[in-house]
Structures are given as C-alpha cells and as structure tokens.
C-alpha cells in the first residue's frame, strides 16, 4: 500500500469513533427514505450489492434487509469494526482501499452503491465503479448543507459539487441517468456566546463584533434553520460496457 493510502487509512481509523457518533446523532432519515425509493423504483430487492467506501455502515443496517449478498468495502479497520455490529450473516466486510479492490476484484454485482465517497473524484474512478456492476449504479451525496446563521460566513465545501462532476462524466460517456433529491430541515436555538466562540479564530475581534451584531441585533439567542439536501444519481450500466469494458 502506498504512503498516501496508509495515511488515509490512519486518518479514518483515528476518526472512526467520532464519525460514528456524528452519524448516530443525525436525525435525518435518509437511509430509510432511500430504501423506500429504491423499492418503489424496483431497484431493490436485489441479489448482490456492493457498498463501496461504506464506512461504519450508515446504510448497511437498512439496505441489507433487501439484499441476499451484501459486500461492504472500506479502507479503515476501525470503521469495519463498527459496521460489523450492524451486519447480518449475509454481509461480508472487506478491508481494502477502493482503488485496489476495484482493480483486483473479479466479482460483479447487480447493484453498486457509494454514498459520500471522498475517493470518487475522477472519470477513471467512476468507470472502475461502473465496471463492477452488471446492472445498477447509485451515487449519493449531500449537494446542499447550509443554515441561516453560520453559512454566510463560511467557505463553501467543494465536495458539495461532486455530483455535478459525476453528471458531466456520465454525459461524456453517453450514459443516461436520473436523479432524486431528499431534503431535510432542522431548527435549533443558537446563543450569541456560542456564535462568537465558533468564529473566534476566523475573524478579528472588531470584525466578529460587527458580524455578531448584524446577526443577533439586540437578542441573546436566535433560531437557526439548517437545510440539508441529498441527491441520488442512479443509472443502469449499458450492457455493451459489461460485455466489452470501457
């Protein structure tokens, strides 16, 4: 394994427990609503399913019930330990980097799924993912994550644009695709003190004082609305690609 992949493995191993805690705290029912949509579209149930870069199994506990053979691949052993707590007997957990798995794996799956995959960046990555499927490919990402109080003063996350990149690749490959969005709204009370602590290292005291005043006026707390939008890109891999490759 290269130094880069070793560093990546170490990062996700160290982050695994915190990542799982964040997932558990999420109140958005994306996994359940995704499953319902896939059943509605007759994409599920299926016999063989690949969850690529599946992490600690955010979608495993829900989607495995409609799959006969579920393989989850991730570079992090610590992530897979957490996924094992959710896995049924028909689930295989594979500790391997995505690139290595896709290059070495000889098995094909009816459905290849990848959610919030940070390693899926290039057209070559997308082609390799497609080659692992005999039928459906599903790519799920957050495309909007913003709130009223904090987002106006934060840098935009470039990962929110990856689905646009995937769609450009698919158009270049002349692979028809469809999309489905899942939107969630959440409200919470934010104090002036918390807001100032959050941005304490990002702005000078004078700048932060002005921003805080503009945001809160004379109040000590404000309601903060968060909007989170997931987008699913789903498509069938053309049979000519299955037979002859890309």
PyMOL commands that set and color helices and strands:
alter all, ss='L'
color gray80, all
select helices_A, chain A and resi 3-25+30-40+60-66+77-84+98-104+123-131+151-153+158-172+192-198+205-216+239-244
alter helices_A, ss='H'
color red, helices_A
select strands_A, chain A and resi 46-52+67-74+91-95+109-115+133-147+178-191+221-236
alter strands_A, ss='S'
color yellow, strands_A
deselect
rebuild
show_as cartoon
